[in-house]
Amino acid sequence: MILRCRLCHASIAAFDPADLRLPLLGAMFGPLEPGFPPPFDPEAAFAHARCPYCGHHPQGYEPAGADSLETDAGAFVLPAAPATPATRRRKEGK
């Protein structure tokens, strides 16, 4: 799939949906064409990723967009984050 910037709609990176795990990392996204450098720092968290064309975060800043990525095939819903003890307690109301 091709990751597109939700703000300027530019094609930014290639990725395999099967490789995505939360938290997202720059290493999960590769160049659009072989032989080019990766679009994001592979060691950095995806929160630090920026569109090389408009400079904004690819997911945009709308809270509704935090759980999905814009792609060439439409919106791709991200996998759910693994439960932690803190999130389990919140869900149980403790």
Order of alpha helices (4+ residues) and beta strands (2+ residues): beta-beta-beta-beta-alpha
